[in-house]
Amino acid sequence: MTAVQRDIKDLFDMTGRTAIITGGGTHLGTAMARALGQLGASVYIASRRQELCESVATDLRSEGIDATGLGCDATDEQQVDSLVQRVMDEHGRLDAFICNAGGSFTTSYPPDGDLQEFRDTLEINLTNTYICAQAAGRVMIPAKRGSIVTLGSIGATLAMDTRIYNERFKRSGPPYLAAKGGILNLTRALAAEYGDHGITVNCISPGQIPRETTDPEQVETFRQMNALQRTGVPTDIVGAAVLLASDAGNWITGQEIVVDGGWSIW
């Protein structure tokens, strides 16, 4: 069969497409939502903080992006199914689902780590990714196309060097690393399950991308740890997100793209 040559701009064009971004009301989620919206996608930003999502969606609409902010607890199957159904009712298609919701609230560390904290960390990272990927798959399989993007971390494959964190920075602990490691291999497993249906499943693993509130001394340490010798910012992740969510990435599945400024090369 002769390959059809497509214009490179067309491969990244998401006009007429729809995308859900969980955890889309802040930081990396907002950056990815804005990028997909700028390429023409109708973006649905969802998190437990409905008012925040609505506010961000309002800002994006002022930029000419078709954005909707909704409340959704990604650990609740019914809420996620309702979110997906909302998109299907309004557009009849779901093209990309970015499973970005998650977080870390580590307060204790081995050998005195709190077991409930471990369970909760798995729930808000690994379990919610599984819930979202299943909900997306149920509507993407009949369409024989779609992209699911999970969010890992450099902590999915690397342990933390505890020596580099100061006392003012709340570092993540083993529960978070375990959850992100699970997400990475879940991504591979889902890619195998969904491959026959034309659905791609890939993982983006960011390095340290500090928030504005992060302790400046700690931010400087992160800068020095990166081979590129600069601090990561949310827009650094959008290139990978756009690649994997658009047709430009339709021959990529089951892969991890590490976006860490070279942190993990040494």
C-alpha positions as a Markdown table, in Angstrom:
| # | Residue | x | y | z |
|---|---|---|---|---|
| 1 | Met | 0.0 | 0.0 | 0.0 |
| 2 | Thr | 1.4 | 3.4 | -1.0 |
| 3 | Ala | 1.8 | 5.8 | 1.9 |
| 4 | Val | -0.1 | 9.0 | 1.7 |
| 5 | Gln | 2.2 | 12.1 | 2.3 |
| 6 | Arg | 0.6 | 14.5 | 4.8 |
| 7 | Asp | 1.6 | 18.1 | 5.4 |
| 8 | Ile | 3.5 | 18.3 | 8.7 |
| 9 | Lys | 1.1 | 21.0 | 9.9 |
| 10 | Asp | -1.9 | 18.7 | 9.3 |
| 11 | Leu | -0.4 | 16.0 | 11.5 |
| 12 | Phe | -0.4 | 18.4 | 14.5 |
| 13 | Asp | -3.7 | 20.0 | 13.6 |
| 14 | Met | -6.5 | 19.1 | 16.1 |
| 15 | Thr | -9.3 | 21.1 | 14.6 |
| 16 | Gly | -12.6 | 19.3 | 15.2 |
| 17 | Arg | -11.0 | 17.0 | 17.8 |
| 18 | Thr | -11.9 | 16.8 | 21.5 |
| 19 | Ala | -9.6 | 16.3 | 24.5 |
| 20 | Ile | -10.1 | 15.7 | 28.2 |
| 21 | Ile | -7.4 | 16.8 | 30.6 |
| 22 | Thr | -7.8 | 15.7 | 34.2 |
| 23 | Gly | -6.1 | 17.9 | 36.7 |
| 24 | Gly | -6.3 | 20.6 | 34.1 |
| 25 | Gly | -6.9 | 23.5 | 36.4 |
| 26 | Thr | -3.3 | 24.1 | 37.4 |
| 27 | His | 0.4 | 23.9 | 36.4 |
| 28 | Leu | 1.1 | 21.1 | 33.8 |
| 29 | Gly | -2.6 | 20.4 | 33.1 |
| 30 | Thr | -3.4 | 24.0 | 32.2 |
| 31 | Ala | -0.3 | 24.2 | 29.9 |
| 32 | Met | -1.3 | 21.1 | 28.1 |
| 33 | Ala | -4.9 | 22.1 | 27.7 |
| 34 | Arg | -3.9 | 25.5 | 26.3 |
| 35 | Ala | -1.6 | 23.8 | 23.8 |
| 36 | Leu | -4.2 | 21.4 | 22.5 |
| 37 | Gly | -6.7 | 24.2 | 22.4 |
| 38 | Gln | -4.4 | 26.4 | 20.4 |
| 39 | Leu | -4.2 | 23.6 | 17.8 |
| 40 | Gly | -7.9 | 23.6 | 17.4 |
| 41 | Ala | -9.2 | 21.0 | 19.9 |
| 42 | Ser | -12.2 | 21.5 | 22.1 |
| 43 | Val | -10.7 | 20.9 | 25.5 |
| 44 | Tyr | -12.5 | 19.8 | 28.7 |
| 45 | Ile | -10.6 | 20.6 | 31.9 |
| 46 | Ala | -11.6 | 18.6 | 34.8 |
| 47 | Ser | -10.6 | 18.2 | 38.5 |
| 48 | Arg | -12.1 | 18.1 | 41.9 |
| 49 | Arg | -11.8 | 21.9 | 42.1 |
| 50 | Gln | -14.7 | 22.8 | 39.7 |
| 51 | Glu | -14.5 | 26.5 | 40.3 |
| 52 | Leu | -10.8 | 26.6 | 39.5 |
| 53 | Cys | -11.4 | 24.6 | 36.3 |
| 54 | Glu | -14.2 | 26.9 | 35.3 |
| 55 | Ser | -12.0 | 30.0 | 35.9 |
| 56 | Val | -9.2 | 28.5 | 33.8 |
| 57 | Ala | -11.6 | 27.6 | 31.0 |
| 58 | Thr | -12.9 | 31.2 | 31.0 |
| 59 | Asp | -9.4 | 32.4 | 30.6 |
| 60 | Leu | -8.7 | 30.0 | 27.7 |
| 61 | Arg | -12.0 | 31.1 | 26.0 |
| 62 | Ser | -10.7 | 34.7 | 26.1 |
| 63 | Glu | -7.8 | 33.5 | 24.1 |
| 64 | Gly | -10.1 | 32.0 | 21.4 |
| 65 | Ile | -9.9 | 28.4 | 22.7 |
| 66 | Asp | -13.0 | 26.2 | 23.0 |
| 67 | Ala | -12.7 | 25.2 | 26.6 |
| 68 | Thr | -15.0 | 23.8 | 29.2 |
| 69 | Gly | -14.3 | 23.5 | 33.0 |
| 70 | Leu | -15.9 | 20.7 | 34.9 |
| 71 | Gly | -15.8 | 19.2 | 38.3 |
| 72 | Cys | -14.7 | 15.5 | 38.4 |
| 73 | Asp | -13.1 | 13.3 | 40.9 |
| 74 | Ala | -10.9 | 11.0 | 38.8 |
| 75 | Thr | -10.9 | 8.3 | 41.4 |
| 76 | Asp | -14.7 | 8.0 | 41.0 |
| 77 | Glu | -15.7 | 5.7 | 38.1 |
| 78 | Gln | -19.2 | 7.2 | 37.8 |
| 79 | Gln | -17.9 | 10.8 | 37.7 |
| 80 | Val | -15.3 | 9.9 | 35.0 |
| 81 | Asp | -17.9 | 8.0 | 33.0 |
| 82 | Ser | -20.2 | 11.1 | 33.2 |
| 83 | Leu | -17.3 | 13.3 | 32.1 |
| 84 | Val | -16.7 | 11.1 | 29.0 |
| 85 | Gln | -20.4 | 10.9 | 28.2 |
| 86 | Arg | -20.6 | 14.7 | 28.4 |
| 87 | Val | -18.0 | 15.0 | 25.7 |
| 88 | Met | -19.7 | 12.3 | 23.6 |
| 89 | Asp | -23.1 | 14.0 | 23.9 |
| 90 | Glu | -21.7 | 17.3 | 22.8 |
| 91 | His | -19.2 | 16.2 | 20.1 |
| 92 | Gly | -19.8 | 12.6 | 19.4 |
| 93 | Arg | -16.2 | 11.8 | 19.7 |
| 94 | Leu | -13.3 | 11.6 | 22.2 |
| 95 | Asp | -9.9 | 11.9 | 20.5 |
| 96 | Ala | -7.5 | 12.4 | 23.4 |
| 97 | Phe | -7.6 | 11.8 | 27.1 |
| 98 | Ile | -4.7 | 13.1 | 29.2 |
| 99 | Cys | -4.7 | 11.4 | 32.6 |
| 100 | Asn | -2.9 | 14.2 | 34.4 |
| 101 | Ala | -4.7 | 14.2 | 37.8 |
| 102 | Gly | -2.6 | 13.0 | 40.7 |
| 103 | Gly | -0.3 | 14.3 | 43.4 |
| 104 | Ser | 1.8 | 13.6 | 46.4 |
| 105 | Phe | 1.1 | 14.4 | 50.0 |
| 106 | Thr | 3.9 | 12.5 | 51.7 |
| 107 | Thr | 4.3 | 13.3 | 55.4 |
| 108 | Ser | 6.1 | 10.1 | 56.6 |
| 109 | Tyr | 8.9 | 8.0 | 55.3 |
| 110 | Pro | 10.2 | 4.4 | 55.8 |
| 111 | Pro | 10.6 | 2.7 | 58.2 |
| 112 | Asp | 7.7 | 4.7 | 59.7 |
| 113 | Gly | 5.7 | 5.4 | 56.6 |
| 114 | Asp | 2.0 | 5.6 | 57.1 |
| 115 | Leu | 0.2 | 2.7 | 55.3 |
| 116 | Gln | -3.0 | 4.7 | 54.7 |
| 117 | Glu | -0.9 | 7.4 | 53.1 |
| 118 | Phe | 0.6 | 4.8 | 50.8 |
| 119 | Arg | -2.9 | 3.5 | 49.8 |
| 120 | Asp | -4.2 | 7.0 | 49.3 |
| 121 | Thr | -1.2 | 7.9 | 47.0 |
| 122 | Leu | -1.8 | 4.8 | 44.9 |
| 123 | Glu | -5.5 | 5.8 | 44.7 |
| 124 | Ile | -5.0 | 9.4 | 43.4 |
| 125 | Asn | -2.3 | 8.4 | 40.9 |
| 126 | Leu | -2.3 | 4.9 | 39.7 |
| 127 | Thr | -6.0 | 3.9 | 40.4 |
| 128 | Asn | -7.4 | 7.1 | 38.8 |
| 129 | Thr | -5.2 | 6.6 | 35.7 |
| 130 | Tyr | -6.7 | 3.1 | 35.3 |
| 131 | Ile | -10.2 | 4.4 | 35.8 |
| 132 | Cys | -9.7 | 7.2 | 33.2 |
| 133 | Ala | -8.0 | 4.9 | 30.7 |
| 134 | Gln | -10.8 | 2.4 | 30.9 |
| 135 | Ala | -13.5 | 5.1 | 30.4 |
| 136 | Ala | -11.6 | 6.5 | 27.4 |
| 137 | Gly | -11.2 | 3.0 | 25.9 |
| 138 | Arg | -14.8 | 2.2 | 26.1 |
| 139 | Val | -15.7 | 5.1 | 23.7 |
| 140 | Met | -12.5 | 5.0 | 21.6 |
| 141 | Ile | -12.7 | 1.3 | 20.8 |
| 142 | Pro | -15.8 | 1.6 | 18.6 |
| 143 | Ala | -14.2 | 4.6 | 16.8 |
| 144 | Lys | -11.0 | 2.5 | 16.2 |
| 145 | Arg | -8.9 | 5.5 | 17.1 |
| 146 | Gly | -7.8 | 7.7 | 19.9 |
| 147 | Ser | -4.9 | 8.7 | 22.1 |
| 148 | Ile | -4.5 | 8.1 | 25.9 |
| 149 | Val | -1.6 | 10.0 | 27.6 |
| 150 | Thr | -0.6 | 9.1 | 31.1 |
| 151 | Leu | 1.6 | 11.2 | 33.4 |
| 152 | Gly | 4.5 | 9.4 | 35.0 |
| 153 | Ser | 7.6 | 11.0 | 36.5 |
| 154 | Ile | 11.4 | 10.6 | 36.6 |
| 155 | Gly | 10.5 | 8.9 | 39.8 |
| 156 | Ala | 8.9 | 6.1 | 37.8 |
| 157 | Thr | 12.3 | 4.7 | 37.2 |
| 158 | Leu | 14.6 | 6.6 | 39.5 |
| 159 | Ala | 14.9 | 6.7 | 43.3 |
| 160 | Met | 15.2 | 10.1 | 44.9 |
| 161 | Asp | 18.5 | 11.4 | 46.1 |
| 162 | Thr | 17.3 | 12.5 | 49.5 |
| 163 | Arg | 20.5 | 14.6 | 50.0 |
| 164 | Ile | 19.5 | 17.3 | 47.6 |
| 165 | Tyr | 16.2 | 18.3 | 49.3 |
| 166 | Asn | 16.1 | 21.0 | 51.9 |
| 167 | Glu | 13.8 | 20.9 | 54.9 |
| 168 | Arg | 11.5 | 23.6 | 53.4 |
| 169 | Phe | 10.7 | 21.4 | 50.4 |
| 170 | Lys | 8.0 | 18.7 | 50.8 |
| 171 | Arg | 9.6 | 15.9 | 48.8 |
| 172 | Ser | 7.7 | 12.9 | 47.5 |
| 173 | Gly | 8.4 | 9.6 | 49.1 |
| 174 | Pro | 8.3 | 5.9 | 48.1 |
| 175 | Pro | 4.5 | 5.7 | 47.8 |
| 176 | Tyr | 4.6 | 8.4 | 45.0 |
| 177 | Leu | 7.5 | 6.6 | 43.2 |
| 178 | Ala | 5.7 | 3.3 | 43.5 |
| 179 | Ala | 2.5 | 4.8 | 42.0 |
| 180 | Lys | 4.4 | 6.5 | 39.1 |
| 181 | Gly | 6.3 | 3.3 | 38.4 |
| 182 | Gly | 2.9 | 1.5 | 38.3 |
| 183 | Ile | 1.6 | 4.1 | 35.8 |
| 184 | Leu | 4.5 | 3.5 | 33.5 |
| 185 | Asn | 4.0 | -0.2 | 33.2 |
| 186 | Leu | 0.2 | 0.2 | 33.2 |
| 187 | Thr | 0.8 | 2.4 | 30.1 |
| 188 | Arg | 2.6 | -0.4 | 28.4 |
| 189 | Ala | 0.0 | -3.0 | 29.4 |
| 190 | Leu | -2.8 | -0.7 | 28.1 |
| 191 | Ala | -1.0 | -0.1 | 24.8 |
| 192 | Ala | -1.0 | -3.9 | 24.3 |
| 193 | Glu | -4.6 | -4.2 | 25.2 |
| 194 | Tyr | -5.8 | -1.3 | 23.0 |
| 195 | Gly | -3.4 | -1.7 | 20.1 |
| 196 | Asp | -5.7 | -3.8 | 17.9 |
| 197 | His | -8.2 | -1.0 | 18.1 |
| 198 | Gly | -6.0 | 1.7 | 16.7 |
| 199 | Ile | -5.6 | 3.4 | 20.1 |
| 200 | Thr | -2.2 | 4.7 | 21.3 |
| 201 | Val | -1.3 | 4.8 | 25.0 |
| 202 | Asn | 1.9 | 6.6 | 26.0 |
| 203 | Cys | 3.4 | 8.1 | 29.1 |
| 204 | Ile | 5.1 | 11.5 | 29.7 |
| 205 | Ser | 7.5 | 11.5 | 32.6 |
| 206 | Pro | 8.4 | 15.0 | 33.7 |
| 207 | Gly | 11.4 | 16.0 | 35.8 |
| 208 | Gln | 11.3 | 18.7 | 38.4 |
| 209 | Ile | 9.1 | 21.5 | 37.1 |
| 210 | Pro | 8.7 | 23.8 | 40.2 |
| 211 | Arg | 5.7 | 25.8 | 41.0 |
| 212 | Glu | 6.0 | 29.6 | 41.7 |
| 213 | Thr | 5.6 | 28.8 | 45.4 |
| 214 | Thr | 8.6 | 26.4 | 45.5 |
| 215 | Asp | 11.4 | 27.5 | 47.8 |
| 216 | Pro | 14.0 | 29.4 | 45.7 |
| 217 | Glu | 17.0 | 27.6 | 47.2 |
| 218 | Gln | 15.4 | 24.3 | 46.2 |
| 219 | Val | 14.7 | 25.6 | 42.7 |
| 220 | Glu | 18.3 | 26.5 | 42.3 |
| 221 | Thr | 19.4 | 23.0 | 43.3 |
| 222 | Phe | 17.0 | 21.6 | 40.7 |
| 223 | Arg | 18.5 | 23.9 | 38.1 |
| 224 | Gln | 22.0 | 22.6 | 38.8 |
| 225 | Met | 20.9 | 19.0 | 38.6 |
| 226 | Asn | 19.7 | 19.5 | 35.0 |
| 227 | Ala | 22.1 | 19.0 | 32.1 |
| 228 | Leu | 20.6 | 22.0 | 30.4 |
| 229 | Gln | 21.3 | 24.1 | 33.5 |
| 230 | Arg | 17.9 | 25.7 | 33.6 |
| 231 | Thr | 14.7 | 25.3 | 35.6 |
| 232 | Gly | 11.8 | 23.4 | 34.0 |
| 233 | Val | 8.6 | 25.3 | 33.3 |
| 234 | Pro | 5.1 | 24.0 | 32.4 |
| 235 | Thr | 5.3 | 24.8 | 28.7 |
| 236 | Asp | 8.3 | 22.4 | 28.5 |
| 237 | Ile | 5.9 | 19.5 | 28.6 |
| 238 | Val | 3.5 | 20.6 | 25.9 |
| 239 | Gly | 5.6 | 19.4 | 22.9 |
| 240 | Ala | 5.4 | 15.9 | 24.1 |
| 241 | Ala | 1.7 | 16.2 | 24.9 |
| 242 | Val | 0.9 | 17.6 | 21.4 |
| 243 | Leu | 3.0 | 14.9 | 19.7 |
| 244 | Leu | 1.2 | 12.1 | 21.6 |
| 245 | Ala | -2.3 | 13.5 | 21.4 |
| 246 | Ser | -2.2 | 14.4 | 17.7 |
| 247 | Asp | -1.9 | 12.3 | 14.5 |
| 248 | Ala | 1.8 | 13.1 | 14.6 |
| 249 | Gly | 2.2 | 10.4 | 17.2 |
| 250 | Asn | -0.1 | 7.8 | 15.7 |
| 251 | Trp | 2.8 | 5.3 | 15.2 |
| 252 | Ile | 4.0 | 5.7 | 18.8 |
| 253 | Thr | 2.5 | 3.5 | 21.5 |
| 254 | Gly | 3.5 | 2.0 | 24.8 |
| 255 | Gln | 6.4 | 4.4 | 25.2 |
| 256 | Glu | 7.7 | 6.8 | 27.8 |
| 257 | Ile | 8.9 | 10.3 | 26.9 |
| 258 | Val | 11.1 | 11.7 | 29.6 |
| 259 | Val | 11.0 | 15.5 | 29.8 |
| 260 | Asp | 13.5 | 16.4 | 32.5 |
| 261 | Gly | 16.2 | 18.7 | 31.1 |
| 262 | Gly | 18.7 | 15.8 | 31.2 |
| 263 | Trp | 18.3 | 15.1 | 34.9 |
| 264 | Ser | 18.3 | 11.4 | 34.3 |
| 265 | Ile | 21.3 | 11.1 | 32.0 |
| 266 | Trp | 23.8 | 10.9 | 34.9 |
